[in-house]
Amino acid sequence: MNKLTTTFGVAALGVWGAAAAQAADDVTLQLKWVTQSQFAGYYVAQDKGFYDEEDLNVTIKPGGPDIAPAQVIAGGGADVVLDWMPSAMASREKGLPLVNIAQPYKSSGMMLTCRKDAGVETPADFAGKTLGVWFGGNEYPFLSWMNKLGLATDGSDGGVTVLKQGFNVDPILQGQAACVSTMTYNEYWQIIDAGLTPEELVVFKYEDQGVATLEDGMYVLEENLNDPEFVDRMVRFVRASMKGWKWAEENPEDAAMIVLDNDATGAQTEEHQIRMMSEVAKLTAGSNGTLDPADYERTIESLLSGGSDPVITAHPGDAAWTHAITDKALN
């Protein structure tokens, strides 16, 4: 073989190699919130090469207070989004056909955390109190719960006053609210870190109150599920993501470090992220990513039970979720 032929062969091999490297399929994931251990499974899958193994090039887009996952996917900014089912089903009823394709979170991490010195020991003590509530789609489980308790949320006599809570716990620290919305893995610990002790607090887990709804599911647009190539990408994405989640559950400290490596803001701390990952692992435990239809029905019934102001007015039926992706990804 002469030098020219050899050079051409090497060049051709280089072109082929470049083409092969570019062959990975792109997937864009929109998170529900900022980079933190709440989403560790996805960052682990990226860091450990699980997406690479599935021939995927995954872009993970952090969320924030001004980012609504439903709006992002509606505008073509993501292939798959993470959202809480109340928000996703409310969006679906308004005309955006979101479909749950996987459910890594088996349990809800949502709580109402209250100060005992504000006179709250049981849900019967809520009447007449000011309660901090997140909005932007996160208020739906709370409103369903208040309806179940028979408490008006308009500040009228015998009901509760709703304080639109920012994404911090200042209202309970500054005495503006008797209770605030918290997650088991995040804001509760912000209250503890601010100086209040667990003994000074009482927590009401939505799971324990029978009003828990599914959180952090993976949603896509229904029309895309008619595209075999899209379905194939999602099968590979879910398989790699769940591999990431199980690795994160088993290696919480290392997973938290991976999350920190991806935090471009530098706002997160090692202690907080490790603690968050340990709590998140309790919520993803027992899930292989497949949505349990019973959990879906329980969530929908809660959303329909809003009295005169339900989250959704009609049952979305089985079209709002599918096992088509997880059946192929996990079996």
N, C-alpha and C positions, 0 to 999 in steps of 0.2 A: 504494500500500500504506500503510495507516495505521500509526501508531506501535505500536498493540497487536499488530497482525499481525507487524510487524517484530520486536518483542520476543519474541513467541511463536516466530517462526522461529529467532531466535538461540538461544533457550532450548532448542528442540527439537534444533538442531544441536549444542548443548553436550551434551545427554543422549546423542545418537547418538555423538558423539565419545568420551564417557566409556565408553560401552558397547563401542565399537570398541577402546579402549585396554585394556579388561578382557578382551578376547577371547583374549589370548595364553594358550596352554596351559601349565600348570604341570608342571615336571619337577624332581624332587629327586634330586641326585647325592650319594652318600656316598663320600668319599675313603677311601683305605686308611690314610693317615697325615696328619700336620699339614700346614698350608698351607706349601708349598715348591715349588720349580721342578720337582719330580717330576710335578706336576700342572699345569704351566704352560698346556698347551693349552686346558684348560677355563676358566681364569681369563682367558686371552686372548680366547677366544670370547665370554665375557661382556663384557669390557671393550671389545672392538672392535665390538660390536653384531651378531656373527654369529648369536647366539641370537635376538636381536630380529628379524633378517632372516627367520628361520624361524618367527616368531610364537610364540616360546617364552619363558616366564618361568622361568629356571633358578635353583634354590637349590643352592648348593654347600656341603655340610656337611663341615668338616674332621674328620679322624679323630684317633686318639691311642692311647696304650698300653692304654686301657680300652675301646676301641671296636672291635668285630668287625663288619666290613661285613655278613657273613652274618646275624648276629643282628639288625642294623638292618633289613635288607630283610625278614627273616622276621617282624619285628614291625610292618611297614607303615611304617617310618620313611624309606624311600627307594624310588624307582622303579627306579633303576639304581645299582649299586655297582661300585667298582673293587676287584679282588682278584687275588691271584696264583692261577694255575690249581691248584697243589697244594691250597691251602686251599679253593678253590671246589669241587674235585672230591671232597675229603674231606667237605665239607658235603653235597654231593649224595648221596654214598653213605649218609650218615646220615639222609637223608630230606628235605633241603631242595633242591628241584629247580631249581638254578641253571643258567642257559644262557648261554654266551658269545655275545654279539651283535656284538662288535667287538674288535680287538686292535691298539691303537696302538703298543704296544711290540713290536718285532720281535726284539730281542735281550735277554738277561738281563744285569742289572748286578750280579749277586751274586758276591761273592768271599770267600775265606778269606784274611785278611792275617796273616802270621806274622813274628816276629822271627827274624832269622838267628842272633842270639846265644842263642836258645833251642834251637838245634840243628836247625832245620828248613830244609831246602833243597829237598826233593822230597816228594811224598805218602808215600813210603816211610818218612819220618821222623816221621810222625804217631803211630805206635805208642808208647804210654807217655806221650803228651803230654796236656795239658789244653787243650781247644779251646772257645772261647766260641761259643755258638749261641743265636740268637733262637728263641723259641717263639711260641705264639699262631698257629700255622699256617705260620710261616716256617721251621720246623725240617725240614719234609719233604724238600726237595732235599738237605739235608745228610745226613739219614739214608739216603737212597737212595745217595748218593755213598759213605758209609762201608761200606754193604753191598757195593757194587761193588768196593771195595778189600779186602773181607774183614775189616774191623775192627769188633770189638764196641764198642758205645757205652755199656756198663754199668760201665766202669771196671775190668773184669777184666784179668788179665795178657795182654799182647799187643794189647790194644785201646786205646781212647782214653777219657779222662774228659771228660764233657760238662759244661761250666759254663753254667748258664742265664744268658745274657748280657742285661743291661738294654739300653736303647736309648742306649748310649754305648760308648766304647772303653776305659774305665778298666782292664779286666782285662789288656790287653796293655801298657798304660802302667805299671801297678803290679806287673807280673810275676806276676799270678795265672793267666795263660794264655799259652801259646806263640803261639796264634793266636786271632783273633776274626772274627766275621762282619762284613763291610763291604759297602757298595754302591759301585760305581765313582764315583757322583756325590755321595756324602755322607760316610759314616764313614771311608773311606780318607783323605780330606782332613782329617778331624778328627785323625787320627793324625799326619799331616804337620804340621798347625798346632800340635800339642802338642810338637813338637821332634824327632821321629824323621825320618830322611831316607829317601828311596826306596832308597838303597843299603843301608840297614840292614834292609830289609824284603824279603820275597818274597811275591808274590801269586799265588793260584790262582783264576783265573776259572772259574766253573762252565761257561761256554761252552766253554772250552778243555779241560775235563776230561770232556766228553761227558755231563754230568749237568744241563745247563741246563734250566730249566722256564720256561714263559711267565709273565710278570709284568704286573700292572696292566691286565688285560683288563676289558671292560665286561660285567657280568652282570645278568640280570634273572630273574624267576621264570617258569618255563616256562608256567604257566597263563595269564599275561598276554599271551603271544604269540598266543593265540586271539582276542584282542580287536583288531579292525582299527584302532580309534582309538588304542590303546596303541602298536601297531606303527607307525602313522603318526607319532606323537610321537617314537618312538625313531629312525625314519628321519631326521627333521629334526634330532634331537639329535646323532646320529652325524655327519651331514653337517657341521653347524656346528662340532662338536668337532674333527673332523679338519682343518677349515679353520683352526681355532685352533692345532692342533699344527703344521701346515706353516708358519704365520706365525711361531710360536715358534722353529722350527728355523732359519728364515732371519733372525730378529731376536732372537738369544739375550739380548743385554743389555736390550733394551726389554721382552722377555717377563719377565725376572727382575724388572724394576722394577714391572711389573704385579702380579706375585706379591707383592712386598713391600707394595704398596698394599693388598693383601687380607689381610695378616698382622695380625690383630687383637692378637696376643700381643706383637708388637714384638720377638720373640726372634731373628728372622732378620737376617742382615747382608747388605749389598749384595755384598761380595766373594764370600761363600759361595754366594749364590743365582745370581750370574752364572756362577761356575765350575760349579755344579750343572747349570744350564741347558745349558751347553756339553757336558757329559758326557751328559745326558739325550738331547740331540739325536742323539747317536751311536746310541742305543738305539731311537729312533723312526724313524730314517732308513730308508728303503726300505719303510716300511709305509704303505699308504693306509687302514688300518683293518681290512682284510679278514683274517680268521684264515687262516693257511696250514694246511691239513689235515695236512701233513707235520710241521709244528711241534707240532700238537696230538698226533699219534700218538707223536712222540718224547717229549713230556712225559708222556703216559699210560704209556708203556712204562717210563719212569724211576720213576713212582709205583708201578707194579706190582712193581718189582724189589727190594722191601724185604726179601726173604728171609722170615724168620719173622714180621716185623713190617712189612708193606708199608703204604704210605700209603692205598691203596685195594686191595680184594681182587678186584674184577671190573672189566673194561673198561666204561666208561659208555656206549660206543657213540656213534653220531652224534647222539643226542638232546641231548647236552651242549653242542652248539654249532650255530649256524645262520648261513648267509650271507643269509638272507631280508632282514635289515636293511641290511647293507652293499651288497647287490646293488642295492637301490632307492636307497640314499643316494648311492652313488658312481658309478652308471652313468646 
